[in-house]
């Protein structure tokens, strides 16, 4: 039975006879076995969290949970729900001060970062992704266009003589997080090509939604502020052309761009899309130079002996790591760096906060004639019927005229099922409803119609695709 020693400084129990290396930074003794055990336990705790955050369906799950919480909160304690989002919040920097409600900060501020991510994704897809060539882009772009026109037409027909005709843009957008979340639940029953098609369609749909907001949902334009915003945008574009890659520079410029757009009367969220178009996509070094630098670093690393103090005490190793870091930074496009840095924040903070603030429909404040309301009809039938009709018809025409082909291993019934999922219009539809209808009872009507329609479209699309799986032969080809 070994005796134990307790140090006075750290109170750490160490088995007698165990060597206790000292850290060159703190001078304290440490127990390698204890550190290893702690790291193993910590890894076991963090592994499921990291797996959840990296899962493509997780964003949709969080949104669903938050939406339920918002509905329960809004109807069980409506006073506190409204008080939170209507409470004033002031941002002060020196003599500069801005005051808006918490809800306005979310919709005008945080959503600008959401639109920045949308803009970065659109730019990446048009440069190297599924929208980069005419052949690749024609099918999802046509599908997105059809999926916007048909719902807008149905809403217009339902509200042609009503005071809320301006809400035609509400049922035109698809929520990419929910749609991809639902299709991923089907696993191998749906070919990979259709999942890619739905992702590209959603990106093209986002671009259409941005254009709709920019062209039709802005008012009281203040040209002085708009000119200032455009000048800042032009400066950021020039910096891009001059070779400036620092994202700090673009972030600072983006803040001033947002302020200019906010005061111009154009919706502030569009500043995010504008900023995204100025972020560089090029690199300082090509692939061969980067490979050469990595080979040299690897060779130098192999010549470096182990040091008992670790990396901190090895100047040569630190120099090698620094050169690799610089080479990696030079080879990584700033657009990719920015997109990766904000994606998790947008998915697991901005979108849930937006849903919490905007999807809490207070049932008692609904118009008694909710089911007979033309706004309800326009949104519900626009999303549930208009989306699949528009997407399917546009896709059929493009393939009929031989401008594109049906996605690999996909069938027409499966494409119809994917078009049904296009009717999930949650996030962007809620956003546009606030712009189109403003405050009032009809905004609650629109929100509940969006929730009902998105749920119906998701369930119908899931059931349809579940009943029309790939054949065993197609599934085997898809795996290869």
N, C-alpha and C positions, 0 to 999 in steps of 0.2 A: 504494500500500500504506500503510494508515493505521498510525500508531504507537499504542502503548498506554500507559496510565498505570496504575500500581498504587498504591492508597492504602495508607498504613501501617496504618491502623486496621482496615479490613475486608478487606484483601488482595483486593479485588474488581477485576477487570479491566474497564476501561471504554474504549470506543472514543473516540478523540480527536474533539472537536467535538460530542459528544453531551451534551445538557443533562441534568444530574443533580439532580433535585429532592430537597430535604431533607425528611425526616419531621419534623414538629413535635414528635414524641414522643421520638425518639432522637437527632436531629441528624445521623444517618448518611446518606450518599448512597446512592441506590438506582438500579438500572437497570430502567426500566419494561419494556423488551423481555425482559430475563431473567426478571422476575417473571411476565410473560405466558406465556413459554415454560414456566416451572415450573408455572404453574396449569393449562396445557393438558395437560402430562404427568400431573400429579396427577389431573386430571379423568378422563383416559383410564384410569388405574388404579382410581379409585374408582367409575366408572360401572357396571361389571359387578357390583361388590360391592353398590352401592345397588339395582341392578335385582334381584339375588338376594334381598336382605333384604325388598324390597317385593313380591315374588312370593308369591301365596297358596299355592303348592305347596312353597315352600322349607322351611317348618317340618316338613312330612312327610318331605322328603328328608333333613333333618338328623336327625330321629328315627330313620329307617331306618338311616342310617350308624352312629349312636351305638349302636343296638340290636345291630348286627352286631359292633361293637367290643366291647361288653359281653359278648356270647356268646363271642367268641374269647378275650378276656382272662380270663373266668371259668374257661374250660376249659383254657387253656394255662398259667395261673399262678393257680390258685384261692386259694393262701395270700395272695398280695398283694392280690387282688381283695377278699377278705373282710376282710383287715387294714385296708384303707383305710376301708371303710364302718363297721367296728366300732371304729375308733379314737375315743377320747374327744375332744370339743371343748368348751372352757369359754368362756362369755361372762361377762365381769366388768365391772360398772359401779359404781365405788365399792365399797361393802360388799356389793352385790348380786352373786350369782354363780349361774350355771346350767351344769350339765355334762350333756351328752348325747353319744351317738355321732354321727359324721358322718352316718350314714344317718338317724338320728332328726331331726337338724337339717334334713335335706332334706325328709323326709316330713311333719314337724310345722311346720317354719318356712317353707321356700321354697314348699311347696305351699299355704300359706295365701295367698301372693301370687297363685299360679295360681287359687285359688278366688275371690280378689278380682276378678280379671279375668273369671272366669265370672259372678260376681254382677253386675258392671257391665254385661256384655253382656246378661244376662237382664233387668236393670232397663231398659236402653235399648230392648230389643225389646218389652217390655211397655208402654213409654210411647209410642214412635213407630214401632216396627218391625213385623215380621210377626206379632207376638203382641199387638198393641195393641188389636185389636177382636175380637169373638167370631167374625165371619165370616172374618177372617184367621187367627185362632189355632186354630179348631176342627180343621182338617185336620192340621197338624203336631203339635198337642198330642195328638189322638187316635192318630195314627201313633206318637208317642213312647210313649204309654201301652201300646198294643198291643205295641210293640217291647220293652217292659220286662216285661210280664206273661207273654208266651209263653216267653221264655228262662228266666224264674224258675220257671215251671211245669215245663219240661223238666228243668231242673237238679234240682228237687224230686223229680220222678218217678224220676230216676236215682239219687238219694241218700236216698230215703225211709226206708230202714232203716239208713243209715250214720251215722257219727259226725260227718260234715262237712256236714250239711244246712244249717248256718248260712251256708254259702257261696253261697246262692241269689242273692245280689245281684251276684255277680261278672260273669255274662254279660249284665247288664241295660243296660250303658252303651255309648254309641257314641263313638269318638274322632273329634272334629270335624276335627282337623288332617289325619289320614290319609284320612278319607272325602272331604273336599273336595279334597284333593290328588289322589286317584285320579280323581274325576269331572272335575276340571279338565284332566287329561291327555287326555280324550276330545274336548276342544275343542267344535266346533260340531256334533258328532254328537248331543249332548244339549241339549234346549231350556233356555234360561236360567231359565225358571220352575221346572224341576226342581232346578236348582242352588240356587235360592232356597229351595225347599221342603226340600231336604236340610239347608241351613244352619239354617232355622227349626226343623226336627225335632231337630237336634243341640242347639240351645239349650234346647228343651223337655226333651230327654233329660237334659241337664246338670242342669236344675232337679229332675227326678225323681231323679237320682243323689244330689243334695245332700239331698233329703228322706229317701232310703233310708239314707244315712250317718247323718243326724241322728237318725232314729227307731230304727234297728236295729243300729247298730254303735258304740254307746257303752256303757260299763260303769263301775261303781264311781263313781257320780256324787257329787261333793263339793258339797253345796248352798251352803256358805258362799262358795266360789270362784265358783260359778255365779251366785249373787245379785250378787256384785261385778261380774261380767262383764255381767249384765243392766242393772245401774245405769249402768255406763259406756256401754253401748249406748243406754240411755234418754237420757243426757246428750248424746251425739252427735246423736241424733234431735232433741232440743230445740234444739241449736245450729243445726241445719238449719232448723227452723221459725222461729228468731230471725233468720235471714238471714246467718249466718256462711258465707262461701264459701272461706275459706283452706284449701287442701288440706294445709298444714303442720299445722293444728289437727287435722284428721281423721286424718292420718298418726300424730301423737303419740297421739291417742286410740285409734287402731287398734292400736298397740303394747301399750297397757295392756289393751285388749279381748282381744288374743291371749293375753297372759299369764293373764288370768282364765279364759278358755276352756281353755287348756292345763292349768291346775291343777284344773279342774272335773271332768275325766273325759270331757267331750264332746270329740270330736276337734278339735284346734286349728285344722285347716284351715277349719272352718266359721266361724271368726272373720272370715275374708276375705269370705265371703258376707254376714255380718251387717254388716260395715263398708260394703260396697257399697250396701246399702239406705239408708244414711244420707247418702250423697254427693249434694249438690244437683244438680238437673237444670234449675233455672230460671236466668234471666239478669237482670242489673240494668237493661239497656236493651232496648227493643224494636227491631225491624228498621228502622222509619222513623227513629228517633233515631240509630241507628248509621249509616244511609245519609247522614243529614244531616251528621254529624260527619266522615265520610269525604270528602264533597263540599267541606266547608270546608277540610279538611286539604289536599286536592288543589289547591284554588284558591290557598291560601297557598304551597304547594310550587312552583306555577308562577311565583309572584312572587319566589321566592328565586333570586338569581344564583349561578352556579357559583363555588366557592371553591377556590383553588389548594391549600389545605390539606385539602380534603375535608370530610367531615361533622364531624370533630372540631373544626374551627375555625369552624363555623357554628352559633351559638347559636339562631338562629331555626329552622333546620332540625331541630336536636335537640329543640326544644320541640314542633315539629309531630309528629315521630316519637314523642315521649313521649305526646302526646295520642291518637295513633292506637293506640299500644300499650295505653293505659288503656281506650280504647273497645273494642278487640278483647277484652281480658281481661274486661270487663264483659259483653260479648255472648256469650262462649264458655261454655257450661255446664261447671261443674267436673267433672261425670261424664265428659264427652268428653275434657277435658284429662287426667284421671287415666288413662282407658282408653288413650289414645294414648301416654302416657308410659311405661306398663308393658308394652304389648303386645309390643314387640320383645324386651325383657328376658325376658319369660315364654316367648316362642316359641323364642328362640335361646340361652337359658341355663337357665332353670328346668326346662323340659320335657326338654331333652337330658340335664341332670344327673340328673334323676329317672329317666329311662330307663337311663342308665349305671349307676345304683346299684341298680335294681330288676329289670332284664331279663336280668341275667347268670345264667342257669340253669346250674348245675354238673351236667352230665349224669351223672357218676358217683355223684352223691348222689340221683338219682331212684329212686323205688320200682321194683324190677324188673318189677312188673306195671303199668307206666305205661299201656299201651294197654288194659288191662282195668279200670283204676281208675274207679270211678263218678264221681269228681271230674273226671277227664279227659272222660268221656262227657258229663257235665252241662254243662261249659263249652264244649266243642267243638260239640256239637249245639245247645246253647242259642244260641250266636252264629251258627253257620252255617245252621241251620234255623229256630230260634225267632225270630230277628230278622226275616228276610224274611216268615215266616208271620204274625207279629204285626202288623208294619207294614202289609203288604198287606191283611190281613183287616180291620183297624181302618179303613184308608182306604176300602176297598170299602163297609163299612157306613155310614160317614159320607156318602159320595157317594150310596149307595143310598137313604138316607132324606132326600136332598136338603138336607143341612145345609151342604154345600160342593160344589164342582165340581172335576173333574180339573184339575191345573195346565195353564195355557195351552199349547197345541200338544203336550202330552205324550200318550203312549199308555199303555195298561195294561202292555204288556211293558216299556216304559221305566221305569215306576213300580216294577215288580217288580225291575228291575235296581238301582235306587236303594235299594230296601229290602234288597237283598243287601249293599250297601256299609254299611248300618247294622250289619252283623255285625262291622265292624272296631272292636273294643273295647279297644284297646291301653292308653292312659294310665289312664283311669278304672278299667278292669278290674284292672290291676296294683295300683292304689291300694286298691281294695276287697278284693282278695285278701289283702293284708297285714293289713287290719283283721279280715277274717273268719277267716283260718286261722292267723295268727300265724307264729312261726318253726317250722321243721321240714321234713321231706321233702315233705309235701303242699303246702307253699307252692311249692316247686320244680316239683312236678307241675302246680299251677295255672298258674304262670307259663309253662311250656312249652306247656300246652294253650291259653293265651291267644294266644301267639305263633303257634302252628299254625293256630288258628281264625281269627285276624285276617288272616293271610296268605291262607288259603283263601277267606275271604269277599271280600277285596279282589280277588283274581284272578278269582273267579267273577263278581263284579259288573262288573268291567272287561270281561271277555270277553262277558258277556251284553249289556251296553250297546253294545259295539262291533258286535255282530251285529244290533242293533236300533236303527239310527241314525234320525234324522229324515229324512223325505222331502225332496227338493229344494224342493218348494213350501213345506213347513213351515219349512225352514231359511231361505228367502228372507223369509218373514213374521217370523221370529224376529229377523232382522237389522234389521227396521224397528220 
